[in-house]
Amino acid sequence: MNPYLALGLATVAEVIGTSALKASDGFTRPGPALVVLVGYGIAFYCLGLVLRSVPMGLAYAIWSGLGIVLITAVGWVVYRQTIDLPGLLGMGLIVAGVLVIHLFSRSAGH
């Protein structure tokens, strides 16, 4: 499997798990709690596959950076949580940082 496809799957699974974590209401609701466990299980399995060929720092930067942006979008759409301009700017800086690492850093494994 392409490591970046696996990284995308890991990120989506983590976002699903985190979204279900909110819905689980402190693990008091069994359905969402099960989704949390399965989502995180898939996320970490896929991330383990990624780490076979992608440097750990780069993989984690992409996984966490993209996860922050996606979970914020889920919070906005599903849970009606708002984000202000400084929050949007901060997320933009996170995305910019991941791009700088991936495109320009020798530690990215180019």
C-alpha positions as CSV (number, residue, x, y, z in Angstrom):
1,M,0.0,0.0,0.0
2,N,1.2,3.5,-0.8
3,P,2.5,5.0,2.5
4,Y,0.7,8.3,1.9
5,L,-2.6,6.5,1.2
6,A,-2.1,4.7,4.5
7,L,-1.3,8.0,6.2
8,G,-4.6,9.4,4.8
9,L,-6.5,6.4,6.1
10,A,-4.8,6.8,9.5
11,T,-5.8,10.4,9.6
12,V,-9.4,9.8,8.6
13,A,-9.7,7.0,11.1
14,E,-8.2,9.2,13.9
15,V,-10.7,12.0,13.1
16,I,-13.6,9.5,13.2
17,G,-12.4,8.2,16.5
18,T,-12.0,11.6,18.0
19,S,-15.4,12.7,16.7
20,A,-16.9,9.6,18.3
21,L,-15.0,10.4,21.5
22,K,-17.1,13.5,21.9
23,A,-20.2,11.6,21.1
24,S,-19.4,8.8,23.6
25,D,-20.0,11.3,26.4
26,G,-17.2,10.1,28.6
27,F,-17.5,6.5,27.3
28,T,-21.1,6.3,28.8
29,R,-22.6,5.5,25.3
30,P,-21.4,2.1,24.1
31,G,-22.0,2.7,20.3
32,P,-19.8,5.8,20.0
33,A,-17.3,4.3,22.5
34,L,-16.9,1.3,20.2
35,V,-16.3,3.6,17.2
36,V,-13.6,5.3,19.2
37,L,-11.7,2.1,19.9
38,V,-12.1,0.8,16.3
39,G,-11.1,4.2,14.8
40,Y,-8.0,4.6,16.9
41,G,-7.1,0.9,16.3
42,I,-7.2,1.5,12.6
43,A,-5.4,4.8,12.9
44,F,-2.5,3.3,14.8
45,Y,-2.3,0.2,12.6
46,C,-2.1,2.4,9.4
47,L,0.4,4.7,11.1
48,G,2.5,1.7,11.9
49,L,2.5,0.8,8.2
50,V,3.5,4.3,7.2
51,L,6.5,4.3,9.5
52,R,8.0,1.5,7.6
53,S,8.9,3.9,4.8
54,V,8.2,7.5,5.9
55,P,10.4,9.3,8.5
56,M,8.6,9.4,11.8
57,G,8.8,13.2,12.2
58,L,7.3,13.8,8.8
59,A,4.6,11.2,9.2
60,Y,3.6,12.6,12.6
61,A,3.6,16.2,11.4
62,I,1.3,15.3,8.5
63,W,-0.9,13.1,10.6
64,S,-1.3,15.5,13.5
65,G,-1.5,18.7,11.3
66,L,-4.1,17.3,9.0
67,G,-6.0,15.8,11.9
68,I,-6.2,19.2,13.7
69,V,-7.6,20.8,10.6
70,L,-10.1,18.0,9.9
71,I,-11.3,17.6,13.5
72,T,-11.8,21.4,13.7
73,A,-13.9,21.2,10.5
74,V,-15.9,18.3,12.1
75,G,-16.4,20.3,15.2
76,W,-17.7,23.3,13.2
77,V,-20.0,21.3,11.0
78,V,-21.3,18.6,13.4
79,Y,-21.1,20.2,16.8
80,R,-21.6,23.8,15.7
81,Q,-18.3,24.9,17.4
82,T,-16.9,28.1,16.2
83,I,-13.3,29.1,15.4
84,D,-12.1,32.7,15.5
85,L,-9.6,34.3,13.2
86,P,-6.5,33.6,15.4
87,G,-7.6,29.9,15.4
88,L,-7.8,29.9,11.7
89,L,-4.4,31.6,11.4
90,G,-2.9,29.1,13.8
91,M,-4.2,26.2,11.7
92,G,-2.8,27.9,8.6
93,L,0.6,28.1,10.2
94,I,0.4,24.4,11.1
95,V,-0.4,23.5,7.5
96,A,2.4,25.8,6.3
97,G,4.8,24.1,8.7
98,V,4.0,20.6,7.4
99,L,4.4,21.8,3.8
100,V,7.8,23.4,4.7
101,I,9.0,20.1,6.3
102,H,7.7,18.0,3.4
103,L,8.9,20.2,0.6
104,F,12.2,21.6,1.8
105,S,13.6,19.7,4.7
106,R,16.2,17.0,4.2
107,S,14.8,15.2,7.3
108,A,11.7,14.5,5.2
109,G,13.6,11.7,3.5
110,H,13.9,13.2,0.0
